[in-house]
């Protein structure tokens, strides 16, 4: 019996050992945290890769933007040609609306009569030094601000020449509104500090330098550009004027060291 029991025990042990030897080992799936820990790149390297990718995307976007701008300019030229030949075409509606608005604007005699006086004076070479009390009331001047497209150029103290930023902004402004199709009036100013004769000289020089830039650098017809200052007593902008005219916050002094460029679309060359 003992021999039989021994064989039974040995058989059971053998079967257990054999079963363990032939059973396939199943590896449990790794935890998500373990996978992330293995796949993650050190933080510094991740940032470097991101920056390189962003730079490449920026260069590509810039290149596409330049191409698109060229396409827009070409399409605008083609659109003008189409509308000149086929004014009733549906794509010309915007141009017709703009022309209608301009016609309505220019038919307002209460407004255009005063501006026509200024333009006529400029055409006769007499618009460089005009006293506001003689030619322009405050109400009329505010009408200019409210109705005419305008751009305020500012200067440093005792400076009268346009810097590159002023030149760029003025060119973009005139291109956007097609300023070459009308008459441009430049109002020169200076702050109240210092002798009034010097201030008047600063005001005139700022207007003249703006005019020279338009005629010499941008190729505007000199017969379509005039400049003016409204005398040393009433040529100054108020703080509220400065707020209305400027795209950024200016002090009263900064706003008056300026040249204000108006575009008058109702002008018809004689």
Protein Blocks (a to p, Z undefined) as FASTA:
>chain_A
ZZmmmmmmmmmmmmmmmmmmmpccddddddfklmmmmmpccfklmmmmmmmmmmmmmmmm
mmmmmmmmmmmmmmmmmmmmmmmmmmmbmklmmmmmmmmmmmmmmmmmklmmmmmmmmmm
mmnopambccfklmocfklmmmmmmmmccddddddehiabdcfklmmmmmmmmmmnomml
mccdddddddfedcfklmmmmmmmmmmmmmmmmmmmnopafklcccddebjklmpccfkl
mmmmpmbdcdfklmmmccdddddfkbccZZ
